[in-house]
Amino acid sequence: MTLAAKQDELIADLNLIEDAHERLAALSSYIPGTLLPEALRHDELLVPGCISRVWVHGELREGRTHFRCAADSPMVAGLVALLCHLYSDAEPAEVVSVEPQLWQACGFTKLLTPTRLNGLASARTRLREWVF
């Protein structure tokens, strides 16, 4: 499955939840699958530009990306986990070229503060930079 198709599927699945606030709360279900263990939360993995502390770790396995993350804030942890879930098991070129449409398509941009959206953009930048 391409990264674009995976994103479309995630958007469709999330939008089955009618209420945007409930949709946002449902993101916590992505945390266990992408959780970065506390022992690996080193300062060099911190994402700059986030108010909450956010750690992102990436690795390449058999030519595919795999991301794990953690955050101090439960809401941020869910948002970043969704981002890591989206970009995990993708080809590096797709990670660089496919931008997340989830925030707008799921109505999260209406619920999140500009500061949170900037932090998500910083996390996205970190994923893209990791590939290089």
The first five atom37 places (N, CA, C, CB, O) and aatype in JSON, in Angstrom:
{
  "aatype": [12, 16, 10, 0, 0, 11, 5, 3, 6, 10, 9, 0, 3, 10, 2, 10, 9, 6, 3, 0, 8, 6, 1, 10, 0, 0, 10, 15, 15, 18, 9, 14, 7, 16, 10, 10, 14, 6, 0, 10, 1, 8, 3, 6, 10, 10, 19, 14, 7, 4, 9, 15, 1, 19, 17, 19, 8, 7, 6, 10, 1, 6, 7, 1, 16, 8, 13, 1, 4, 0, 0, 3, 15, 14, 12, 19, 0, 7, 10, 19, 0, 10, 10, 4, 8, 10, 18, 15, 3, 0, 6, 14, 0, 6, 19, 19, 15, 19, 6, 14, 5, 10, 17, 5, 0, 4, 7, 13, 16, 11, 10, 10, 16, 14, 16, 1, 10, 2, 7, 10, 0, 15, 0, 1, 16, 1, 10, 1, 6, 17, 19, 13],
  "atom_mask": [
    [1, 1, 1, 1, 1],
    [1, 1, 1, 1, 1],
    [1, 1, 1, 1, 1],
    [1, 1, 1, 1, 1],
    [1, 1, 1, 1, 1],
    [1, 1, 1, 1, 1],
    [1, 1, 1, 1, 1],
    [1, 1, 1, 1, 1],
    [1, 1, 1, 1, 1],
    [1, 1, 1, 1, 1],
    [1, 1, 1, 1, 1],
    [1, 1, 1, 1, 1],
    [1, 1, 1, 1, 1],
    [1, 1, 1, 1, 1],
    [1, 1, 1, 1, 1],
    [1, 1, 1, 1, 1],
    [1, 1, 1, 1, 1],
    [1, 1, 1, 1, 1],
    [1, 1, 1, 1, 1],
    [1, 1, 1, 1, 1],
    [1, 1, 1, 1, 1],
    [1, 1, 1, 1, 1],
    [1, 1, 1, 1, 1],
    [1, 1, 1, 1, 1],
    [1, 1, 1, 1, 1],
    [1, 1, 1, 1, 1],
    [1, 1, 1, 1, 1],
    [1, 1, 1, 1, 1],
    [1, 1, 1, 1, 1],
    [1, 1, 1, 1, 1],
    [1, 1, 1, 1, 1],
    [1, 1, 1, 1, 1],
    [1, 1, 1, 0, 1],
    [1, 1, 1, 1, 1],
    [1, 1, 1, 1, 1],
    [1, 1, 1, 1, 1],
    [1, 1, 1, 1, 1],
    [1, 1, 1, 1, 1],
    [1, 1, 1, 1, 1],
    [1, 1, 1, 1, 1],
    [1, 1, 1, 1, 1],
    [1, 1, 1, 1, 1],
    [1, 1, 1, 1, 1],
    [1, 1, 1, 1, 1],
    [1, 1, 1, 1, 1],
    [1, 1, 1, 1, 1],
    [1, 1, 1, 1, 1],
    [1, 1, 1, 1, 1],
    [1, 1, 1, 0, 1],
    [1, 1, 1, 1, 1],
    [1, 1, 1, 1, 1],
    [1, 1, 1, 1, 1],
    [1, 1, 1, 1, 1],
    [1, 1, 1, 1, 1],
    [1, 1, 1, 1, 1],
    [1, 1, 1, 1, 1],
    [1, 1, 1, 1, 1],
    [1, 1, 1, 0, 1],
    [1, 1, 1, 1, 1],
    [1, 1, 1, 1, 1],
    [1, 1, 1, 1, 1],
    [1, 1, 1, 1, 1],
    [1, 1, 1, 0, 1],
    [1, 1, 1, 1, 1],
    [1, 1, 1, 1, 1],
    [1, 1, 1, 1, 1],
    [1, 1, 1, 1, 1],
    [1, 1, 1, 1, 1],
    [1, 1, 1, 1, 1],
    [1, 1, 1, 1, 1],
    [1, 1, 1, 1, 1],
    [1, 1, 1, 1, 1],
    [1, 1, 1, 1, 1],
    [1, 1, 1, 1, 1],
    [1, 1, 1, 1, 1],
    [1, 1, 1, 1, 1],
    [1, 1, 1, 1, 1],
    [1, 1, 1, 0, 1],
    [1, 1, 1, 1, 1],
    [1, 1, 1, 1, 1],
    [1, 1, 1, 1, 1],
    [1, 1, 1, 1, 1],
    [1, 1, 1, 1, 1],
    [1, 1, 1, 1, 1],
    [1, 1, 1, 1, 1],
    [1, 1, 1, 1, 1],
    [1, 1, 1, 1, 1],
    [1, 1, 1, 1, 1],
    [1, 1, 1, 1, 1],
    [1, 1, 1, 1, 1],
    [1, 1, 1, 1, 1],
    [1, 1, 1, 1, 1],
    [1, 1, 1, 1, 1],
    [1, 1, 1, 1, 1],
    [1, 1, 1, 1, 1],
    [1, 1, 1, 1, 1],
    [1, 1, 1, 1, 1],
    [1, 1, 1, 1, 1],
    [1, 1, 1, 1, 1],
    [1, 1, 1, 1, 1],
    [1, 1, 1, 1, 1],
    [1, 1, 1, 1, 1],
    [1, 1, 1, 1, 1],
    [1, 1, 1, 1, 1],
    [1, 1, 1, 1, 1],
    [1, 1, 1, 1, 1],
    [1, 1, 1, 0, 1],
    [1, 1, 1, 1, 1],
    [1, 1, 1, 1, 1],
    [1, 1, 1, 1, 1],
    [1, 1, 1, 1, 1],
    [1, 1, 1, 1, 1],
    [1, 1, 1, 1, 1],
    [1, 1, 1, 1, 1],
    [1, 1, 1, 1, 1],
    [1, 1, 1, 1, 1],
    [1, 1, 1, 1, 1],
    [1, 1, 1, 1, 1],
    [1, 1, 1, 0, 1],
    [1, 1, 1, 1, 1],
    [1, 1, 1, 1, 1],
    [1, 1, 1, 1, 1],
    [1, 1, 1, 1, 1],
    [1, 1, 1, 1, 1],
    [1, 1, 1, 1, 1],
    [1, 1, 1, 1, 1],
    [1, 1, 1, 1, 1],
    [1, 1, 1, 1, 1],
    [1, 1, 1, 1, 1],
    [1, 1, 1, 1, 1],
    [1, 1, 1, 1, 1],
    [1, 1, 1, 1, 1]
  ],
  "atom_positions": [
    [[0.85, -1.17, 0.0], [0.0, 0.0, 0.0], [0.9, 1.24, 0.0], [-0.97, -0.01, 1.23], [1.89, 1.3, 0.74]],
    [[0.56, 2.21, -0.81], [1.34, 3.45, -0.83], [1.03, 4.26, 0.42], [1.02, 4.27, -2.11], [0.03, 4.04, 1.1]],
    [[1.92, 5.2, 0.71], [1.71, 6.07, 1.87], [0.46, 6.93, 1.68], [2.94, 6.96, 2.1], [-0.28, 7.16, 2.63]],
    [[0.23, 7.4, 0.47], [-0.97, 8.21, 0.2], [-2.24, 7.39, 0.44], [-0.95, 8.74, -1.27], [-3.2, 7.89, 1.02]],
    [[-2.24, 6.13, 0.01], [-3.4, 5.27, 0.23], [-3.58, 4.99, 1.72], [-3.25, 3.96, -0.56], [-4.71, 4.96, 2.21]],
    [[-2.48, 4.76, 2.43], [-2.56, 4.54, 3.87], [-3.16, 5.75, 4.56], [-1.16, 4.23, 4.45], [-4.0, 5.61, 5.45]],
    [[-2.74, 6.94, 4.16], [-3.28, 8.16, 4.76], [-4.78, 8.28, 4.47], [-2.53, 9.38, 4.23], [-5.55, 8.62, 5.37]],
    [[-5.19, 8.02, 3.24], [-6.61, 8.08, 2.89], [-7.42, 7.11, 3.75], [-6.81, 7.78, 1.4], [-8.52, 7.44, 4.2]],
    [[-6.88, 5.92, 3.97], [-7.56, 4.92, 4.79], [-7.67, 5.38, 6.25], [-6.83, 3.58, 4.71], [-8.71, 5.22, 6.88]],
    [[-6.59, 5.96, 6.77], [-6.62, 6.48, 8.15], [-7.66, 7.58, 8.3], [-5.23, 7.0, 8.55], [-8.41, 7.62, 9.27]],
    [[-7.69, 8.48, 7.33], [-8.66, 9.59, 7.37], [-10.08, 9.03, 7.35], [-8.45, 10.56, 6.17], [-10.93, 9.46, 8.14]],
    [[-10.35, 8.09, 6.46], [-11.69, 7.49, 6.38], [-12.06, 6.81, 7.68], [-11.76, 6.48, 5.22], [-13.18, 6.97, 8.17]],
    [[-11.12, 6.05, 8.25], [-11.4, 5.35, 9.52], [-11.67, 6.34, 10.65], [-10.23, 4.45, 9.89], [-12.62, 6.17, 11.41]],
    [[-10.84, 7.37, 10.76], [-11.04, 8.34, 11.83], [-12.34, 9.12, 11.66], [-9.87, 9.31, 11.86], [-13.0, 9.43, 12.65]],
    [[-12.7, 9.41, 10.44], [-13.91, 10.19, 10.19], [-15.19, 9.39, 10.39], [-13.88, 10.74, 8.79], [-16.29, 9.94, 10.3]],
    [[-15.05, 8.08, 10.67], [-16.23, 7.31, 11.07], [-16.74, 7.79, 12.43], [-15.91, 5.8, 11.13], [-17.91, 7.62, 12.75]],
    [[-15.85, 8.38, 13.21], [-16.22, 8.97, 14.5], [-16.75, 10.37, 14.19], [-14.99, 9.01, 15.52], [-15.99, 11.24, 13.76]],
    [[-18.03, 10.58, 14.4], [-18.67, 11.82, 13.96], [-18.19, 13.06, 14.7], [-20.14, 11.7, 14.13], [-17.98, 14.1, 14.08]],
    [[-18.02, 12.97, 16.01], [-17.63, 14.13, 16.79], [-16.12, 14.32, 16.74], [-18.11, 13.98, 18.25], [-15.36, 13.4, 17.06]],
    [[-15.68, 15.5, 16.34], [-14.24, 15.77, 16.18], [-13.48, 15.65, 17.51], [-14.03, 17.17, 15.59], [-12.33, 15.22, 17.53]],
    [[-14.11, 16.03, 18.61], [-13.46, 15.9, 19.92], [-13.25, 14.43, 20.28], [-14.3, 16.6, 21.02], [-12.2, 14.06, 20.81]],
    [[-14.24, 13.61, 20.0], [-14.1, 12.17, 20.24], [-13.05, 11.58, 19.3], [-15.45, 11.46, 20.06], [-12.29, 10.69, 19.69]],
    [[-13.02, 12.07, 18.08], [-12.01, 11.63, 17.1], [-10.61, 11.92, 17.62], [-12.24, 12.32, 15.74], [-9.71, 11.09, 17.51]],
    [[-10.44, 13.11, 18.17], [-9.15, 13.51, 18.73], [-8.79, 12.61, 19.91], [-9.18, 15.0, 19.16], [-7.64, 12.2, 20.05]],
    [[-9.75, 12.32, 20.76], [-9.51, 11.44, 21.91], [-9.15, 10.03, 21.46], [-10.74, 11.41, 22.83], [-8.39, 9.34, 22.15]],
    [[-9.67, 9.59, 20.34], [-9.41, 8.24, 19.83], [-7.96, 8.05, 19.4], [-10.34, 7.94, 18.67], [-7.52, 6.91, 19.23]],
    [[-7.23, 9.13, 19.22], [-5.84, 9.01, 18.78], [-4.97, 8.3, 19.81], [-5.27, 10.38, 18.48], [-3.9, 7.8, 19.48]],
    [[-5.42, 8.27, 21.05], [-4.65, 7.57, 22.08], [-4.47, 6.09, 21.74], [-5.33, 7.72, 23.45], [-3.56, 5.45, 22.26]],
    [[-5.33, 5.55, 20.89], [-5.21, 4.13, 20.52], [-3.96, 3.86, 19.68], [-6.45, 3.68, 19.76], [-3.55, 2.71, 19.54]],
    [[-3.34, 4.91, 19.12], [-2.12, 4.74, 18.32], [-0.85, 4.74, 19.19], [-2.03, 5.85, 17.27], [0.22, 4.35, 18.72]],
    [[-0.97, 5.17, 20.43], [0.21, 5.31, 21.29], [0.91, 3.97, 21.55], [-0.2, 5.93, 22.62], [2.13, 3.91, 21.38]],
    [[0.21, 2.91, 21.94], [0.94, 1.66, 22.24], [1.78, 1.13, 21.07], [-0.04, 0.6, 22.66], [2.85, 0.57, 21.3]],
    [[1.31, 1.28, 19.86], [2.03, 0.75, 18.71], [3.25, 1.55, 18.3], [0.0, 0.0, 0.0], [4.08, 1.06, 17.52]],
    [[3.38, 2.75, 18.82], [4.51, 3.61, 18.43], [5.31, 4.09, 19.63], [4.01, 4.81, 17.64], [6.22, 4.91, 19.48]],
    [[4.99, 3.6, 20.81], [5.58, 4.13, 22.04], [7.08, 3.91, 22.12], [4.91, 3.51, 23.24], [7.57, 2.78, 22.0]],
    [[7.8, 4.98, 22.33], [9.24, 4.94, 22.54], [9.48, 4.68, 24.03], [9.93, 6.28, 22.07], [9.03, 5.46, 24.87]],
    [[10.18, 3.59, 24.37], [10.42, 3.29, 25.78], [11.16, 4.43, 26.48], [11.21, 1.98, 25.92], [11.99, 5.12, 25.87]],
    [[10.86, 4.61, 27.74], [11.46, 5.7, 28.51], [12.99, 5.65, 28.49], [10.97, 5.66, 29.94], [13.63, 6.69, 28.49]],
    [[13.57, 4.48, 28.48], [15.03, 4.33, 28.49], [15.68, 4.91, 27.23], [15.4, 2.86, 28.63], [16.87, 5.21, 27.23]],
    [[14.9, 5.06, 26.15], [15.43, 5.59, 24.88], [15.11, 7.07, 24.66], [14.89, 4.79, 23.73], [15.44, 7.61, 23.61]],
    [[14.49, 7.71, 25.62], [14.1, 9.12, 25.47], [15.27, 10.03, 25.81], [12.88, 9.44, 26.37], [15.32, 10.62, 26.89]],
    [[16.19, 10.12, 24.89], [17.39, 10.94, 25.07], [17.16, 12.34, 24.51], [18.61, 10.29, 24.38], [16.3, 12.55, 23.65]],
    [[17.91, 13.3, 25.02], [17.76, 14.7, 24.61], [17.92, 14.91, 23.12], [18.75, 15.55, 25.34], [17.26, 15.79, 22.55]],
    [[18.77, 14.13, 22.47], [18.98, 14.33, 21.03], [17.76, 13.91, 20.2], [20.21, 13.54, 20.56], [17.67, 14.22, 19.02]],
    [[16.82, 13.2, 20.83], [15.59, 12.81, 20.15], [14.44, 13.79, 20.38], [15.17, 11.43, 20.6], [13.37, 13.64, 19.8]],
    [[14.67, 14.79, 21.23], [13.63, 15.79, 21.48], [13.37, 16.62, 20.23], [14.03, 16.72, 22.65], [14.29, 16.99, 19.51]],
    [[12.09, 16.89, 19.97], [11.69, 17.68, 18.82], [11.7, 19.14, 19.21], [10.29, 17.25, 18.29], [10.96, 19.54, 20.11]],
    [[12.54, 19.96, 18.55], [12.53, 21.39, 18.86], [11.23, 22.04, 18.37], [13.75, 22.1, 18.23], [10.66, 21.61, 17.36]],
    [[10.79, 23.05, 19.07], [9.6, 23.78, 18.64], [8.31, 23.27, 19.25], [0.0, 0.0, 0.0], [7.23, 23.75, 18.91]],
    [[8.41, 22.3, 20.15], [7.22, 21.79, 20.83], [7.2, 22.31, 22.26], [7.19, 20.23, 20.8], [8.23, 22.33, 22.93]],
    [[6.04, 22.71, 22.72], [5.91, 23.17, 24.1], [6.04, 21.98, 25.04], [4.57, 23.9, 24.33], [6.74, 22.05, 26.05]],
    [[5.36, 20.88, 24.72], [5.53, 19.64, 25.47], [6.83, 18.98, 25.02], [4.3, 18.67, 25.27], [7.32, 19.23, 23.92]],
    [[7.37, 18.16, 25.89], [8.55, 17.4, 25.45], [8.05, 16.26, 24.56], [9.37, 16.85, 26.68], [7.19, 15.47, 24.95]],
    [[8.62, 16.19, 23.36], [8.26, 15.18, 22.37], [9.54, 14.54, 21.87], [7.43, 15.78, 21.19], [10.47, 15.23, 21.44]],
    [[9.59, 13.21, 21.93], [10.74, 12.47, 21.43], [10.31, 11.68, 20.2], [11.32, 11.52, 22.52], [9.23, 11.09, 20.18]],
    [[11.15, 11.69, 19.18], [10.89, 10.89, 17.98], [12.16, 10.14, 17.62], [10.41, 11.79, 16.78], [13.24, 10.72, 17.54]],
    [[12.01, 8.84, 17.4], [13.13, 7.98, 17.01], [12.75, 7.26, 15.72], [13.47, 6.94, 18.15], [11.64, 6.74, 15.58]],
    [[13.67, 7.24, 14.77], [13.41, 6.54, 13.52], [14.51, 5.55, 13.22], [0.0, 0.0, 0.0], [15.65, 5.7, 13.63]],
    [[14.13, 4.53, 12.48], [15.11, 3.57, 12.01], [14.64, 3.01, 10.68], [15.35, 2.44, 13.05], [13.46, 3.07, 10.33]],
    [[15.59, 2.45, 9.95], [15.31, 1.86, 8.65], [15.51, 0.35, 8.78], [16.23, 2.46, 7.53], [16.57, -0.12, 9.2]],
    [[14.47, -0.4, 8.42], [14.55, -1.86, 8.45], [14.11, -2.39, 7.09], [13.67, -2.46, 9.6], [12.98, -2.17, 6.66]],
    [[15.01, -3.09, 6.44], [14.72, -3.67, 5.13], [14.17, -2.62, 4.16], [13.72, -4.83, 5.28], [13.24, -2.89, 3.4]],
    [[14.75, -1.43, 4.2], [14.38, -0.37, 3.28], [13.1, 0.37, 3.61], [0.0, 0.0, 0.0], [12.63, 1.18, 2.81]],
    [[12.53, 0.12, 4.79], [11.28, 0.77, 5.2], [11.5, 1.51, 6.52], [10.12, -0.27, 5.34], [12.28, 1.07, 7.36]],
    [[10.81, 2.61, 6.67], [10.96, 3.43, 7.87], [10.11, 2.88, 9.01], [10.58, 4.88, 7.57], [9.05, 2.28, 8.8]],
    [[10.6, 3.11, 10.22], [9.86, 2.73, 11.43], [10.11, 3.82, 12.46], [10.3, 1.3, 11.97], [11.26, 4.11, 12.81]],
    [[9.04, 4.42, 12.95], [9.14, 5.52, 13.9], [8.46, 5.16, 15.2], [8.52, 6.79, 13.31], [7.43, 4.49, 15.23]],
    [[9.09, 5.62, 16.29], [8.51, 5.51, 17.62], [8.57, 6.89, 18.26], [9.25, 4.44, 18.49], [9.42, 7.71, 17.9]],
    [[7.69, 7.14, 19.19], [7.63, 8.47, 19.78], [7.06, 8.42, 21.19], [6.79, 9.41, 18.91], [6.54, 7.39, 21.64]],
    [[7.17, 9.54, 21.87], [6.57, 9.72, 23.19], [6.42, 11.21, 23.41], [7.45, 9.05, 24.32], [7.1, 12.02, 22.78]],
    [[5.53, 11.57, 24.31], [5.32, 12.98, 24.65], [4.82, 13.07, 26.08], [4.31, 13.66, 23.68], [4.19, 12.14, 26.6]],
    [[5.11, 14.2, 26.72], [4.65, 14.44, 28.09], [3.14, 14.62, 28.17], [5.35, 15.66, 28.66], [2.5, 14.17, 29.12]],
    [[2.57, 15.27, 27.18], [1.14, 15.56, 27.16], [0.39, 14.4, 26.5], [0.86, 16.9, 26.42], [0.77, 13.97, 25.41]],
    [[-0.68, 13.89, 27.12], [-1.44, 12.8, 26.52], [-2.01, 13.15, 25.14], [-2.57, 12.39, 27.44], [-1.98, 12.32, 24.23]],
    [[-2.53, 14.36, 24.96], [-3.08, 14.74, 23.67], [-1.99, 14.8, 22.61], [-3.81, 16.09, 23.77], [-2.17, 14.31, 21.5]],
    [[-0.86, 15.39, 22.95], [0.26, 15.47, 22.02], [0.79, 14.07, 21.71], [1.39, 16.36, 22.59], [1.15, 13.78, 20.57]],
    [[0.82, 13.21, 22.72], [1.28, 11.84, 22.5], [0.41, 11.15, 21.44], [1.25, 11.04, 23.82], [0.93, 10.44, 20.58]],
    [[-0.89, 11.35, 21.5], [-1.79, 10.76, 20.51], [-1.58, 11.33, 19.12], [0.0, 0.0, 0.0], [-1.57, 10.6, 18.14]],
    [[-1.41, 12.64, 19.04], [-1.19, 13.29, 17.74], [0.11, 12.84, 17.09], [-1.18, 14.81, 17.9], [0.15, 12.52, 15.9]],
    [[1.18, 12.81, 17.87], [2.48, 12.41, 17.33], [2.49, 10.91, 17.04], [3.62, 12.77, 18.31], [3.13, 10.47, 16.08]],
    [[1.78, 10.13, 17.84], [1.68, 8.68, 17.57], [0.98, 8.44, 16.23], [0.91, 7.96, 18.71], [1.39, 7.56, 15.47]],
    [[-0.04, 9.21, 15.94], [-0.72, 9.08, 14.65], [0.25, 9.42, 13.52], [-1.96, 10.01, 14.59], [0.27, 8.73, 12.49]],
    [[1.03, 10.46, 13.7], [2.02, 10.85, 12.69], [3.06, 9.74, 12.49], [2.72, 12.17, 13.1], [3.39, 9.4, 11.36]],
    [[3.56, 9.19, 13.58], [4.54, 8.09, 13.47], [3.92, 6.85, 12.85], [5.11, 7.75, 14.86], [4.56, 6.16, 12.06]],
    [[2.68, 6.56, 13.21], [1.97, 5.42, 12.62], [1.83, 5.62, 11.1], [0.58, 5.25, 13.28], [2.05, 4.69, 10.32]],
    [[1.45, 6.81, 10.7], [1.29, 7.1, 9.28], [2.57, 6.84, 8.51], [0.85, 8.55, 9.08], [2.55, 6.18, 7.47]],
    [[3.68, 7.35, 9.0], [4.94, 7.29, 8.26], [5.76, 6.02, 8.49], [5.77, 8.46, 8.6], [6.77, 5.81, 7.82]],
    [[5.33, 5.16, 9.41], [6.04, 3.9, 9.62], [5.68, 2.91, 8.52], [5.7, 3.32, 11.0], [4.57, 2.9, 8.0]],
    [[6.66, 2.08, 8.19], [6.53, 1.07, 7.15], [6.35, 1.69, 5.77], [5.36, 0.13, 7.45], [5.67, 1.14, 4.9]],
    [[6.97, 2.86, 5.57], [6.94, 3.54, 4.27], [8.34, 3.57, 3.68], [6.37, 4.98, 4.41], [9.34, 3.39, 4.38]],
    [[8.39, 3.79, 2.4], [9.69, 3.99, 1.76], [10.17, 5.39, 2.1], [9.6, 3.79, 0.21], [9.37, 6.31, 2.18]],
    [[11.47, 5.56, 2.3], [12.0, 6.88, 2.66], [11.56, 8.0, 1.71], [13.49, 6.82, 2.71], [11.27, 9.11, 2.17]],
    [[11.53, 7.74, 0.43], [11.13, 8.78, -0.53], [9.7, 9.24, -0.29], [11.27, 8.26, -1.97], [9.38, 10.42, -0.47]],
    [[8.83, 8.32, 0.12], [7.45, 8.7, 0.42], [7.38, 9.55, 1.68], [6.57, 7.45, 0.57], [6.59, 10.49, 1.76]],
    [[8.2, 9.23, 2.67], [8.22, 10.01, 3.91], [8.57, 11.46, 3.61], [9.23, 9.41, 4.93], [8.01, 12.38, 4.21]],
    [[9.48, 11.65, 2.69], [9.9, 12.99, 2.32], [8.82, 13.71, 1.52], [11.2, 12.93, 1.51], [8.6, 14.91, 1.72]],
    [[8.15, 13.01, 0.62], [7.28, 13.7, -0.34], [5.81, 13.8, 0.05], [7.37, 13.01, -1.63], [5.13, 14.72, -0.4]],
    [[5.3, 12.89, 0.86], [3.87, 12.89, 1.2], [3.65, 13.69, 2.48], [3.33, 11.44, 1.36], [4.16, 13.32, 3.54]],
    [[2.91, 14.77, 2.37], [2.62, 15.61, 3.53], [1.37, 15.12, 4.24], [2.45, 17.09, 3.1], [0.46, 14.58, 3.6]],
    [[1.31, 15.3, 5.55], [0.12, 14.84, 6.28], [-1.09, 15.72, 5.99], [0.4, 14.83, 7.79], [-1.06, 16.94, 6.16]],
    [[-2.15, 15.08, 5.56], [-3.42, 15.76, 5.32], [-4.41, 15.48, 6.46], [-4.03, 15.31, 3.98], [-5.53, 15.99, 6.46]],
    [[-3.98, 14.67, 7.41], [-4.84, 14.22, 8.5], [-5.43, 15.36, 9.32], [-4.08, 13.31, 9.4], [-6.61, 15.34, 9.66]],
    [[-4.6, 16.33, 9.63], [-5.04, 17.4, 10.55], [-6.24, 18.14, 9.97], [-3.88, 18.39, 10.83], [-7.22, 18.39, 10.67]],
    [[-6.16, 18.49, 8.71], [-7.25, 19.23, 8.06], [-8.43, 18.29, 7.78], [-6.76, 19.88, 6.74], [-9.58, 18.63, 8.08]],
    [[-8.15, 17.14, 7.2], [-9.2, 16.22, 6.76], [-10.03, 15.67, 7.92], [-8.59, 15.08, 5.99], [-11.2, 15.31, 7.74]],
    [[-9.45, 15.59, 9.1], [-10.18, 15.08, 10.26], [-10.73, 16.19, 11.15], [-9.28, 14.18, 11.07], [-11.31, 15.91, 12.2]],
    [[-10.54, 17.42, 10.76], [-11.08, 18.55, 11.51], [-10.26, 18.94, 12.73], [0.0, 0.0, 0.0], [-10.74, 19.72, 13.56]],
    [[-9.03, 18.42, 12.85], [-8.21, 18.74, 14.01], [-7.69, 20.17, 13.99], [-7.06, 17.78, 14.1], [-7.45, 20.74, 15.05]],
    [[-7.53, 20.74, 12.82], [-7.0, 22.11, 12.76], [-7.95, 23.1, 13.43], [-6.75, 22.52, 11.29], [-7.52, 24.17, 13.88]],
    [[-9.23, 22.76, 13.5], [-10.21, 23.62, 14.17], [-10.15, 23.49, 15.69], [-11.62, 23.3, 13.68], [-10.6, 24.38, 16.41]],
    [[-9.59, 22.38, 16.16], [-9.56, 22.1, 17.6], [-8.23, 22.42, 18.25], [-9.89, 20.67, 17.83], [-8.16, 22.64, 19.46]],
    [[-7.17, 22.46, 17.46], [-5.83, 22.62, 18.02], [-5.38, 24.07, 17.95], [-4.83, 21.73, 17.28], [-5.72, 24.8, 17.01]],
    [[-4.62, 24.48, 18.94], [-4.09, 25.84, 18.96], [-2.98, 25.96, 17.91], [-3.55, 26.21, 20.37], [-2.38, 24.96, 17.52]],
    [[-2.7, 27.18, 17.48], [-1.58, 27.38, 16.55], [-0.26, 26.83, 17.1], [-1.43, 28.86, 16.22], [0.57, 26.34, 16.34]],
    [[-0.07, 26.92, 18.4], [1.15, 26.41, 19.02], [1.25, 24.9, 18.84], [1.2, 26.77, 20.52], [2.31, 24.38, 18.52]],
    [[0.13, 24.19, 19.04], [0.13, 22.72, 18.85], [0.37, 22.37, 17.39], [-1.21, 22.11, 19.34], [1.11, 21.44, 17.09]],
    [[-0.26, 23.12, 16.49], [-0.06, 22.86, 15.07], [1.39, 23.11, 14.66], [-1.01, 23.73, 14.23], [1.93, 22.38, 13.82]],
    [[2.0, 24.12, 15.23], [3.43, 24.38, 14.95], [4.29, 23.24, 15.49], [3.87, 25.73, 15.57], [5.26, 22.84, 14.85]],
    [[3.94, 22.72, 16.65], [4.67, 21.59, 17.21], [4.55, 20.35, 16.33], [0.0, 0.0, 0.0], [5.52, 19.62, 16.15]],
    [[3.36, 20.12, 15.78], [3.18, 18.99, 14.86], [3.99, 19.18, 13.59], [1.69, 18.82, 14.51], [4.54, 18.23, 13.04]],
    [[4.07, 20.43, 13.12], [4.9, 20.71, 11.95], [6.37, 20.43, 12.26], [4.72, 22.18, 11.49], [7.1, 19.95, 11.4]],
    [[6.79, 20.73, 13.48], [8.17, 20.44, 13.88], [8.41, 18.94, 13.94], [8.47, 21.08, 15.25], [9.47, 18.46, 13.54]],
    [[7.43, 18.18, 14.44], [7.56, 16.73, 14.47], [7.62, 16.17, 13.05], [6.37, 16.09, 15.24], [8.4, 15.26, 12.77]],
    [[6.82, 16.72, 12.16], [6.85, 16.29, 10.75], [8.22, 16.57, 10.15], [5.74, 17.01, 9.93], [8.77, 15.73, 9.43]],
    [[8.77, 17.74, 10.45], [10.11, 18.09, 9.95], [11.13, 17.1, 10.47], [10.48, 19.53, 10.37], [12.03, 16.69, 9.73]],
    [[11.01, 16.71, 11.73], [11.95, 15.75, 12.31], [11.89, 14.41, 11.58], [11.65, 15.55, 13.81], [12.92, 13.8, 11.33]],
    [[10.69, 13.95, 11.23], [10.55, 12.7, 10.49], [11.2, 12.8, 9.11], [9.07, 12.32, 10.34], [11.89, 11.88, 8.67]],
    [[10.99, 13.91, 8.46], [11.56, 14.13, 7.13], [13.08, 14.2, 7.22], [11.0, 15.42, 6.5], [13.77, 13.61, 6.39]],
    [[13.6, 14.91, 8.21], [15.05, 15.05, 8.37], [15.7, 13.71, 8.73], [15.37, 16.09, 9.45], [16.84, 13.45, 8.34]],
    [[14.98, 12.88, 9.46], [15.53, 11.6, 9.86], [15.89, 10.76, 8.63], [14.55, 10.85, 10.76], [16.88, 10.03, 8.64]],
    [[15.08, 10.87, 7.59], [15.26, 10.06, 6.38], [16.59, 10.41, 5.7], [14.08, 10.27, 5.4], [17.2, 9.55, 5.07]],
    [[17.02, 11.65, 5.82], [18.26, 12.06, 5.13], [19.47, 11.56, 5.84], [18.35, 13.55, 4.99], [20.59, 11.81, 5.4]]
  ]
}
